[in-house]
Amino acid sequence: MTSKGVKASTSCLMRMKSSGDKLVSLGSKITSMT
């Protein structure tokens, strides 16, 4: 694994995590509304 590849995979994981957190917060908002 090159350092460039590691950086790319790390940023991709971070993006996935942030979008996942957004989905979780959105889901909790919807459940609290009902």
C-alpha positions in Angstrom: 0.0 0.0 0.0 1.4 3.4 -1.0 0.9 6.4 1.2 -1.2 7.9 -1.5 -3.5 4.9 -1.5 -3.8 5.0 2.3 -4.7 8.7 2.2 -7.4 8.1 -0.5 -8.9 5.2 1.4 -8.9 7.1 4.7 -10.6 10.2 3.1 -13.2 7.8 1.5 -13.8 6.2 4.9 -14.2 9.6 6.6 -16.7 10.6 3.9 -18.7 7.4 4.4 -18.7 7.9 8.2 -19.9 11.5 8.0 -22.7 10.6 5.6 -23.6 7.7 7.8 -23.7 10.0 10.8 -26.0 12.3 8.9 -28.4 9.4 8.1 -28.4 8.3 11.7 -29.3 11.8 13.0 -31.9 12.1 10.3 -33.4 8.7 11.3 -33.5 9.7 15.0 -35.2 13.0 14.1 -37.9 11.1 12.2 -38.4 8.6 15.0 -38.6 11.3 17.6 -41.3 13.1 15.5 -43.6 10.1 15.3 
